[in-house]
Structures are given as C-alpha cells and as structure tokens.
Amino acid sequence: MAPLSGEKGESLDVGGSPYTFLGLKGSLNSWENALAVIIPIPYDGTTTYVSGAREGPKAIIMASRELEPYDEEMNIEPYRFGIHTLAELPVDIKSPVDTIAIVEDVALRVLDSRKLPILVGGEHLMTLGMISALKNSDSYNDISILHLDAHADLRDEYQGSSFSNACVIRRTVEKFPVVSVGVRSLTREEHEFATRKNIPLFFAHKLRENPTLYDDILNLLSDHVYITIDLDVFDPSVMPAVGTPEPGGLGWYEVTNLLKRICLAKHIIGFDIMELRPIPGMIYPDFTAAKLLYKILAYIFSKQR
C-alpha cells in the first residue's frame, strides 16, 4: 500500500483533534484507507502489584499528539500510510476471559481486512485476545511470537487463575512458538518449564554480555512475526511507569535496534504495547510509549515505501 496523499496541515491539525493517534483525522484516520489499526483496551483486572494500566491507552494516544510526524532514522512519515484509531473497547472487570473474547472479535475483523492490528494496553493478559485471533484467522500461517518483557509470564496459574497476567505467555505457547527477550524475573518452575519445552529465553544480563545473541533471536523467528511488548522490558530509568518494574532492563536503542532488525527481516503481522501505568505529573513514559509505537510503524512501513 502506497502512502496516502493529502494536505499535511489538514491531517495533522491538532486543534480540536479527535481521540486518535497523532490527532489524525480525515482520510489518514479513516478505516477504509488506513493500513494500521490501533485497538485501545483499558483493562487491568488481574494486576497484582500496582494497578493503573487501564489508563495506559488514553495516555499513549494523548501523548502521541506531541510526536513529530517525520522519522529521521528511516526517512519516512509513517502517518501517511494511514493509522485508524478505534474507540476504547468495552471491558468486563469481573471476567478477563470475556474481555479477551472482545479483543479477539475485534482483532479478527482487523486481520480479515488485511490491516495491521496494534493492541494498546492495558494489562498484558489482553494480548491473548490477539493470539486467539491469529490462531483462528486464515490470514497467516507459520507464525511465531517475539515477546519482550522483564518477566517470563510462564506460570500455569497464579492466585488460583489460569488467566492472569503472570500466565499470558504460558497460554500463548499453547498456540504458537515464542521467543522471549529481556527476561530477568521468573520462578525456578518457569525456568524448568521453558527448558523442557525448548522455549528460548534471552535474559537481559546475557544480552548485555553478548550482543551477538540478537542474531540468534532473529534466526529463531518464523517469517510471520507478531510482537508483544510489556514496557517493563525497559530499564526503569527509561520506563518507570509500569506495574512491576525490574532493575537491569534494556535501553531504548537496545530495544529499537532489535525491533528494526526484526521488522526489516520478517513480515510483521501485528504488535502490541502493554502495561503503561501513567504516573501523574510524569509525562515522559507516556511519550516514550507513543514514540515506540510510531517507531515500529516506521520500521514496518519503510518496507512498503
């Protein structure tokens, strides 16, 4: 899909803008023309430490209005490919399973329309809606999942539930191969499970010691890749606004350089950015999350140019 034409001033006039990424309106936000679709899901019903991720989607969308539309690294204006922002999805705080089903239904419609789904959370458990949609859609085959996270999230159940934030990747590996990157917090049982099931875990400290491991990450992924990002993959100095921050995380360029390599080498079929927990009076984490979303689009769309 080629970039859409249109008057730049009209498309990016944020005065009185609608609730859309970058404040886009007109043809660049229309469902018909957009190549990417943002799905905001304000849910954090199974959060067990610090809640507030339900406010993440709104914070990312509002912060995106302050982004410059030009990406100097890729020499591209990603918004010109069209980015449609859906209204926030309804959630059922009493039933994570029902809310996951809502996400799945919407994600299926996006996939069947051959558009790029972008889930914006909200807690990481909601990624399962996208995973189920990918499993039940005929749009792609040979799918693998790139998982960026401080936590392995491989528990079979947590606090009596198999649908908890701590179980999201355990449920995911039941459907697709997963490669986890940036992990630095897990139980012995999770480590043993990953070893038995040959689930690659690229620990943060190992990546710091041996940057050539990024080649191994790329080689383990199939042609079609879905990227799921828990923002606590970043070091808290970069991203403090998460529910369970872990020291020793990755830096901005470590994460974006990996994502650039993956996006340029593979066919990205969707991605999510989860677990932003806005901190009142601290705006840079919100802006960082919005910038990350736009940066990934720059990498993806640079291949469409």
N, C-alpha and C positions, 0 to 999 in steps of 0.2 A: 504494500500500500504506500503510495507516494504521499509526501506531506501535503496537507490541505493548504489551499490558498486562502487569502483573507486579509483584511486590514489589521495590522498588528495592534494599532492603537485601540481599535474597537474590541478586539478579542481580549486584550489584557487591561482594559479599563476597570480598575478595582473599585471605583466609586460606585457604591450601591450594588456591589457584586453579589451574586447568589452564593449559596453554600456549596461551592465546588472547589476542587483542587486548582490552585493558581487563580481562583476567581474567574475561571473561564466561562464564557457564555457564547451563545450563537452557535455557529457551525462547528467550532472546535470543542464544544461540550455536548454536542448532540449525539444521541445513541447511534443514529444512522451512520454518522461519519467517523466516530471515534474508533481508534484501533485498540485503546486500552480502556478498561472499566474499573473504577475504584469502588470497592464494596466495604462500607464502614460498618463495623459490628461492635457496638458499645456494650460488651458483656465482660464481667469479671466475677461470675458467681461461684467459682471454685478456688479463687485466690485464697491462700492460707497465711500469707505473711502480711504484706502491706497492700491494701486494695486501692483502687482508683484508676485501673486501666480502662474502665468503662469511658473515661473522659479522653482517652488517647486519640480516637478518630477525629473528634472535633478539634483537638489541639493541633494535630498534624495538618488538617485541612486549613485551619485558620493561619497557621504559620507559613503554609505554602504560598500565601499571597505576598509574602515578602521575598520570595525567591527571585533571582534574576532568571529570565526565561532562556538565556543562552548558556550552553555548557561549553566552556573553553577547552576542556580536555578532548572532547570528541568533535568539537566544531559543529555543533548541532543545536537546534531549538526543538527539543522533544515535543513540546506542546502542539507543534504544527501537525503532528500525526493524529491529533485528536485524543482527548482524555475526558471520558464521561464519568461523572461522579453520581452514584446512586444516593438516594436518601438513606439515612441510617436504618439498618434492618431492625425489625421488632425483635425483642428478646423475651424469653421466659426465664426469669431469675430462678424459678423453682425447678426447672428442668434443663440441664445442659444438653441432654440428648435431643429434646425438642428444638432447642436453639440451633444445634448442629444441623438438624434436618432443614431448618430455614435457610441456613447458609448453603447447604448442598443444593437446594432447589434453585436459588438464585445463581450460584456458580455454574450449574448445568446449563442454564439459559445463556450465560455469557460464553461458555465453551462452545455450545452448539451454534452460536452466532459467529464463531471463529474470531473472537476478540480475546484480548489478553486480560485475564482476571487478576486484580490486585486486591487482596484482602488486607484491610487496615483495622487492627485491634486496639483495645480489647485483649483479653487473655488468650494465651497460646492454644488452649484447648479448641478454640473455634476453627483452627486450621483443619481439624478433622472433617468439617463440612466440605472444604475444598478437596481434601484427599478422597472422600467418598464420591464427590462429583467426578473427579478424574477417573476413578475406578469404574463408574457407571456410564461414562461418556464414551462414545465411539470416535471421538475427535483425534485421540492419540493412542499409540501403543509404545512399548519399550520405554517406560517412564521410570526415572529414578528421582529421589528427593535429596536435595542439598539442604542440610539442617545446620544453621548457625545459631549457637546457643551456649550459655555458660553451663547449662545443666543437661544431663543425658536424657531425662524425662522418659526413662525406660521401666518405671515401676509398673507392675501388673495391676496394682490397685493402690490407692492412697486414701487413708481415713475412711476405709470401707467402700470406696467407689472406684470402679474401673474407668470412669470418665472424669478424671481430674487433670489439672494442669500438669501434674507430675507423671501422667500416663500417656501424654499425647503422642510421643514417638513410639511407645510400645504398641499403641493401636495402629500407628502408621506403618510399622514394619510388618504388620499382618497383611498389608495390601501391596506395598512397594519396597524395593531396596532403598536403604537410607545411608547416606554418608554424613556423619556428624562432625562439625568443626568448631573449635574454640572451647570445648568442654573442659571444665575444671571443678565440677561438683557432681558427685554421684555416689551411690552406695556400692558396697562390695558385691551385693547381689546383682545390681545393674551391670557392673563390670563383667561379672561371670556370665550373665545372660548375653551380653554383647559378644563375648569371646566364643560362646557356644554357637551362636547364630551368625558368626562372621560379620558382625556389624562394625564397619570401620569407625573408630573414634580417634579423631585428631585432637589431642589435648593441647591446650593453649601453650603450656610451657614447652612442649615438643616443637610447636611451630616456631616459637622464638629461637629455639636452639638450632633448628634445621629448616630454613626456608624452602629447601628443595622439596619438602613434603607437599607443597602446593601442586607440584606436577602429579603426585600420586592421587591427590583429590580429583583433579581433572580426569585422570585416566580411569578412575573407578565409576564415573558417571556415564549413564547411557546417553543417547543422542537427545532425547526429550527430557528436560530437567524442570522440575518445579522447585523453587527456592523458598524455604521458610526461615524467617529471621526473628528470633527472640532478641530484642535490643540489648539484653544483658550479655550478649556475646562481646560487646564492647567493654573496655575497662570503665569502671565507674567515673574515672576522671574525664572520660569522653561522654558517657551516658549515665548520669546518676539517677535519672527519673525512671526507674524500674522497680518492680515489686520485690525482687530478691537480687540485689547487686552482689557481685562476686569480685574480689580483687584479682588482679593478674590477667585481665582480659585483653582483647585485641585493640589495636589502634585504628583510627579512621582509614589510613592508607593500607594497612594490612587487610582490612575487610574489603575496601573498594578495589584494591588491586586483584584480589581473588575473584571478586564478582565480575570484574572486567574480563578476566581470562575465561571464566565460565560462560559469560554471555556471548563473547565473541566466538567461542569454540563450539557451543552447544545451541540447541533450539530451546529457548526458554518458553515454557507454555503457561507460566503464571508465577506469581510470587506473593508473599505476604510480609508485612512488617507489624510485629506484635509486641504487646507488653509495655507500651509507653504509659507511664503513670505520671501525668503532669504534676510539677511542683509549683505551687502558687508563687509568683514573683520571679521564677527562674525560666526564662524563655528559650535558652539555647538548646536544651534537649529536644524541645518541640521542633525547633528549626532544623536540628541535626537529623531528626527522623524524616521530616519532609524533604530535606536535601538528599537523603539516602534514597528515598523513593524516586525522586526525579533523576538522580544519578544512574540508577539501574535502568530507567527508561532510556536514558541517553546511550547506554551501552547496547541495549536491545535494538533501539531504532536506528542506530548507526549502521546496522546490517541491512536495514530496509531502504536506506537512502538511495 
